[in-house]
């Protein structure tokens, strides 16, 4: 706490601690979400009788939650998972599943030089040096280990690295099975099932149970199951792995007023961030809540997640409705999003050839094209006519932009926008594709503060909240002000595993 903050508290007579333990409890929850959560938002004392019992209780079934469950179980713990939705996986199930890691020997085969140190430095810089250096270094230096662990769980990755949108370097590895991010969820869920770890669906976290308000151990949670409140004892720890709040308009617009209901999101509807508020009400500190990332991945026509931009930036270029390039395709995600917002109708056209399109699930590509949400043509001239008919894109300007881009490829230098040479690949192989795309709220980099790399939640006084852990997008401090594309999966796996391993080391409180 700064000297100025201490002065303010002395003058007002109200400390943060007093506020949260007094009449301000409900208000604190309301301010964080824009509306009160169902039921009372306040500290819940231990019950006389618990309804369910486990060693480690995990909230959420995305990458981090399932990874934590596997590791905690393999360390000898009884584990239970709850999920508020009726389907498993949250955002992880619909994500690209792109995984960033440096693997120098493999990358060298494709003329790519890389190292964990480079991954670390680029990640720090991309987040405007607002990420926690300790966390960032641990994540990037353990990224390859995390991918190898996923492979042991049954996930298959394409050997050839590429540069995903916003990834900044050719260290992105794709899960090769259809479904991409969903394939990772299916593999991890199969491992959870093989261990007979119970996964309770349509069960919501309502509150955490602590020995005393803002004091002592986290003892479990109150969950809502079939309309009834159930006290769930966690004899070792509770792990929050609930994701971010990109789908909660009130919460996101509180921290960035631009992000109103009119702005689309790439997230599932239940990415609403209430676990952050619940943790705050038990004293947890939060960080970087205004670091909210937009991604050019929403379809222009539907306003929903469904663009082809995630295929990558090699063998591709971006043009606006005037048919002209306006930004380097391999820039930071926030830079690209801001550039798109300045264009006519706030839209870009992702234009690519067959070499880029092969990276995607062919069935999904066909469905998007069949629905008229993206376009394909055998020649660039034919594609230009389609774009003119559908979106009034000037044909000649479009053809000239593609030609100028291909000329820069031949020269080996993008003099106009500075696209990196390694990503400067021609758009020349038929058929050709165009996907009208808008920016949508994609990732919330802020969230619950954790201690170093342990995943232990810390409070506003930088003290550990005993037996409470958090991992993945629900946490803050990893990505800084901007998340590198392909780093979210790494974050979830590396720290999800750590959360499970460290939670398992706790001694049972009863």
Residue pairs with C-beta under 8 A, 6 or more apart in sequence:
1 460
1 461
9 15
9 16
16 460
17 214
17 283
17 460
17 461
19 28
20 28
20 214
20 280
20 281
20 283
21 43
21 213
21 214
25 41
25 42
25 43
25 281
26 36
26 40
26 41
26 42
28 41
28 277
28 280
28 281
29 36
29 37
29 41
29 277
29 280
29 281
30 36
30 41
31 254
32 251
32 254
32 273
32 276
32 277
32 280
33 248
33 250
33 251
33 272
33 273
33 274
33 277
34 248
34 249
34 250
34 251
34 253
34 254
35 250
37 206
37 274
37 277
37 278
38 206
38 224
39 206
39 207
39 229
40 207
41 207
41 277
41 278
41 281
42 207
42 281
43 207
43 210
43 212
43 213
43 214
43 281
43 282
44 207
44 208
44 209
44 210
44 222
45 209
45 210
45 212
45 213
46 209
46 211
46 219
46 220
47 209
47 231
49 231
50 220
50 231
50 232
50 233
51 230
51 231
51 232
52 80
52 230
52 231
52 232
52 233
53 232
53 233
53 235
54 78
54 79
54 80
54 232
54 233
54 234
54 235
55 72
55 77
55 78
55 79
55 234
55 235
55 236
55 237
55 504
55 508
56 68
56 69
56 72
56 77
56 78
56 79
56 80
56 234
56 236
56 237
56 238
56 239
56 500
56 503
56 504
57 79
57 80
57 81
57 82
57 220
57 221
57 232
57 234
57 237
57 238
57 239
58 65
58 68
58 69
58 72
58 79
58 80
58 81
58 82
58 238
58 239
58 241
58 500
59 65
59 81
59 82
59 205
59 221
59 238
59 239
59 240
59 241
59 242
59 275
60 81
60 83
60 90
60 240
60 241
60 242
60 243
60 275
60 472
60 474
61 81
61 83
61 88
61 89
61 90
61 185
61 189
61 199
62 89
62 90
62 91
62 92
62 93
62 185
62 241
62 243
62 472
62 473
62 492
63 92
63 184
63 185
63 188
63 472
63 489
63 492
63 493
63 496
64 241
64 471
64 472
64 473
64 491
64 492
64 493
64 495
64 496
64 499
65 81
65 239
65 241
65 242
65 471
65 472
65 496
66 81
66 185
66 188
66 189
66 191
66 192
66 496
67 188
67 471
67 492
67 493
67 496
67 497
67 500
68 239
68 241
68 469
68 471
68 496
68 497
68 499
68 500
68 503
69 79
69 81
69 192
69 197
69 500
70 153
70 188
70 191
70 192
70 195
70 197
70 497
70 500
71 496
71 497
71 499
71 500
71 501
71 504
72 79
72 239
72 500
72 501
72 503
72 504
73 79
73 195
73 197
73 500
74 195
75 500
75 501
75 504
75 505
76 504
77 236
77 503
77 504
79 195
79 197
80 197
80 198
80 200
80 232
81 192
81 197
81 198
81 199
81 200
82 199
82 200
82 203
82 204
82 205
82 223
82 232
83 90
83 199
83 200
83 201
83 202
83 203
84 202
84 203
84 204
84 205
84 270
85 201
85 202
85 268
85 270
86 201
86 202
87 93
87 201
88 185
88 189
88 199
88 201
89 181
89 182
89 185
89 189
90 242
90 243
90 268
90 270
90 271
91 243
91 244
91 267
91 268
91 271
91 473
92 181
92 184
92 185
92 492
93 181
93 182
93 185
93 268
94 181
94 182
94 268
94 305
95 180
95 181
95 488
95 489
96 164
96 174
96 180
96 181
96 310
97 174
97 175
97 180
97 181
97 182
97 183
97 184
97 489
98 164
98 167
98 172
98 173
98 174
98 180
98 310
98 485
98 486
98 489
99 143
99 146
99 147
99 150
99 157
99 172
99 173
99 174
99 175
99 486
99 489
99 490
99 493
100 119
100 143
100 164
100 167
100 171
100 172
100 173
100 484
100 485
100 486
100 487
100 489
100 490
101 119
101 143
101 144
101 146
101 147
101 171
101 173
101 490
102 114
102 115
102 116
102 118
102 119
102 140
102 143
102 144
102 171
103 114
103 144
103 161
103 171
104 113
104 114
104 115
106 159
106 161
107 113
107 114
107 161
107 170
107 171
110 160
110 161
110 170
111 422
112 161
112 169
112 170
112 171
112 422
114 169
114 170
114 171
116 140
116 141
116 143
116 144
118 169
119 140
119 143
119 169
119 171
120 136
120 137
120 140
120 141
122 168
122 169
122 484
123 131
123 136
123 139
123 140
123 479
123 484
123 487
124 131
124 133
124 136
124 480
126 168
126 332
126 480
126 482
126 483
126 484
127 136
127 445
127 479
127 480
127 481
127 482
127 483
127 484
128 480
128 481
128 482
129 480
130 288
130 291
130 480
130 481
131 477
131 478
131 479
131 480
132 477
132 478
134 452
134 453
135 452
135 453
135 477
135 478
135 495
136 478
136 480
138 453
138 494
139 478
139 487
139 490
139 491
139 494
139 495
140 490
142 494
143 490
143 494
145 494
146 490
146 493
146 494
146 497
147 157
147 173
147 493
149 493
149 497
150 157
150 184
150 187
150 493
151 157
153 187
153 188
153 191
154 187
154 190
154 191
155 175
155 177
155 183
155 184
155 187
155 188
156 175
156 176
156 177
156 183
157 173
157 174
157 175
157 176
158 173
158 174
158 175
158 176
159 173
161 170
161 171
161 172
161 173
162 170
162 172
162 174
162 312
162 314
162 359
163 169
163 170
163 171
163 172
163 312
163 313
163 314
163 330
163 420
163 422
163 423
164 172
164 310
164 312
164 313
164 485
164 486
165 295
165 296
165 297
165 309
165 310
165 312
165 313
165 329
165 333
165 336
165 485
166 295
166 331
166 332
166 333
166 336
166 483
166 484
166 485
166 486
167 330
167 484
167 485
167 486
167 487
168 330
168 332
168 484
168 485
169 422
170 422
170 423
171 486
172 312
172 485
172 486
174 180
174 359
175 181
175 183
175 184
177 183
178 361
178 363
179 186
179 361
180 361
181 489
184 489
189 199
192 199
200 225
202 225
202 226
203 223
203 224
203 225
204 223
204 224
205 221
205 222
205 223
205 242
205 274
205 275
205 278
206 221
206 222
206 223
206 224
206 229
206 278
207 221
207 222
207 278
207 281
208 218
208 220
208 221
208 222
208 238
208 278
208 279
208 281
208 282
208 468
209 218
209 219
209 220
209 221
209 222
209 231
210 216
210 217
210 218
210 219
210 282
211 217
211 219
214 282
214 283
214 459
216 466
217 466
217 467
217 509
218 234
218 237
218 238
218 282
218 465
218 466
218 467
218 468
219 233
219 234
219 467
219 509
220 231
220 232
220 233
220 234
220 238
221 231
221 232
221 234
221 238
222 229
222 230
222 231
222 232
223 229
223 230
223 232
224 230
233 510
234 467
235 508
235 509
235 510
236 467
236 503
236 504
236 506
236 507
236 508
236 509
237 467
237 468
237 469
237 503
237 506
238 467
238 468
238 469
239 455
239 469
239 470
239 471
239 499
239 500
239 503
240 275
240 279
240 448
240 457
240 468
240 469
240 470
240 471
240 474
241 470
241 471
241 472
241 474
241 492
241 496
241 499
242 273
242 274
242 275
242 472
242 474
243 267
243 271
243 273
243 472
243 473
243 474
244 267
244 271
244 273
244 443
244 444
244 447
244 473
244 474
245 251
245 252
245 271
245 272
245 273
245 276
245 444
246 252
246 265
246 266
246 267
246 271
246 292
246 441
246 442
246 443
246 444
247 265
247 267
247 268
247 269
247 270
247 271
247 272
247 441
248 271
248 272
248 273
249 259
249 260
249 261
251 272
251 273
252 259
252 292
252 441
252 444
253 259
253 260
255 289
255 290
255 292
255 446
256 290
256 292
259 292
259 441
263 294
263 440
263 441
264 298
264 303
264 304
264 305
264 438
264 440
264 441
265 271
265 298
265 305
265 440
265 441
265 442
266 295
266 297
266 298
266 305
266 440
266 441
266 442
267 305
267 441
267 442
273 444
273 447
273 474
275 448
275 474
276 286
276 447
276 448
276 474
279 286
279 448
279 457
279 465
279 468
279 470
280 286
282 465
282 468
283 459
283 460
283 465
284 448
284 449
284 457
284 458
284 459
284 465
284 468
285 448
285 449
285 458
285 459
285 460
285 462
286 446
286 447
286 448
286 449
286 476
287 446
287 447
287 449
287 476
287 477
288 445
288 446
288 447
288 476
288 477
288 480
288 481
289 444
289 446
289 447
289 476
290 446
291 444
291 445
291 446
291 476
291 479
291 480
291 481
291 482
292 441
292 443
292 444
292 445
292 446
293 333
293 334
293 337
293 441
293 442
293 443
293 444
293 445
293 482
293 483
294 333
294 334
294 337
294 439
294 440
294 441
294 442
295 333
295 337
295 439
295 440
295 442
295 443
295 485
296 307
296 309
296 318
296 333
296 336
296 337
296 340
296 348
296 350
296 437
296 438
296 439
297 305
297 307
297 309
297 310
297 437
297 439
297 440
297 442
298 304
298 305
298 306
298 307
298 437
298 438
298 439
298 440
299 305
299 306
299 307
299 368
299 373
299 374
299 435
299 436
299 437
299 438
300 345
300 347
300 436
300 437
300 438
301 372
301 373
301 436
302 373
303 438
303 440
305 440
306 368
306 373
307 350
307 374
307 435
307 436
307 437
308 350
308 352
308 357
308 360
308 365
308 368
308 374
308 433
308 435
308 437
309 350
309 435
309 437
310 360
311 350
311 352
311 356
311 357
311 359
311 360
312 356
312 359
313 329
313 330
313 419
313 423
314 355
314 356
314 423
314 424
314 425
315 352
315 353
315 355
315 356
315 425
315 426
315 427
315 429
316 329
316 350
316 351
316 352
316 353
316 356
316 425
316 427
317 325
317 329
317 351
317 352
317 401
317 402
317 405
317 427
318 325
318 326
318 327
318 329
318 336
318 348
318 349
318 350
318 351
319 325
319 326
319 348
319 349
319 351
319 393
319 398
319 401
320 326
320 343
320 344
320 347
320 348
320 349
321 343
321 344
321 345
321 347
321 349
321 391
321 392
321 393
322 344
322 393
322 394
322 397
323 384
323 387
323 393
323 394
323 395
323 396
323 397
323 398
323 400
323 401
324 397
324 401
325 401
325 404
325 405
325 416
325 417
326 339
326 343
326 348
326 417
327 335
327 336
327 339
327 340
327 417
328 414
328 417
328 418
328 419
328 420
329 336
329 419
329 423
330 419
330 420
330 423
331 339
332 482
332 484
333 442
333 482
333 483
333 484
333 485
334 481
334 482
336 439
337 439
340 346
340 347
340 348
340 437
340 438
340 439
341 439
346 438
346 439
347 436
347 437
347 438
348 436
348 437
348 438
349 387
349 391
349 393
349 434
349 435
349 436
349 437
350 433
350 434
350 435
350 437
351 383
351 402
351 427
351 432
351 433
351 434
352 427
352 432
352 433
353 426
353 427
353 428
353 429
353 430
353 431
353 432
353 433
354 429
354 430
354 431
354 432
355 425
355 429
356 433
357 365
357 431
357 433
365 374
365 433
368 374
368 435
369 375
369 376
373 435
373 436
374 433
374 434
374 435
374 436
375 383
375 386
375 387
375 390
375 433
375 434
375 435
376 383
376 431
376 432
376 433
377 383
377 385
377 386
377 431
377 432
378 430
378 431
378 432
379 430
379 432
380 398
380 399
380 402
380 427
380 432
381 395
381 399
383 398
383 432
383 433
383 434
384 393
384 395
384 398
384 399
385 395
386 434
387 393
387 395
387 398
387 434
388 394
388 395
388 398
391 436
402 427
404 416
405 414
405 427
406 426
406 427
406 428
408 414
408 415
408 416
408 419
408 424
409 424
409 425
409 426
410 426
412 421
412 424
413 421
413 424
414 424
443 473
443 479
443 483
443 488
444 473
445 476
445 478
445 479
445 480
445 481
445 482
445 483
446 476
447 470
447 473
447 474
447 475
447 476
448 457
448 470
448 474
448 475
448 476
449 457
449 458
449 475
449 476
449 477
450 456
450 457
450 458
450 469
450 470
450 471
450 475
450 477
450 495
451 457
451 458
451 464
453 495
453 498
454 498
454 502
455 469
455 470
455 471
455 475
455 495
455 498
455 499
455 502
455 503
456 464
456 465
456 468
456 469
456 502
457 464
457 465
457 468
457 469
457 470
458 464
458 465
459 465
467 503
467 506
467 509
469 499
469 502
469 503
470 499
471 492
471 495
471 496
471 498
471 499
472 491
472 492
472 495
472 496
473 488
473 491
473 492
475 495
478 491
478 495
479 487
479 491
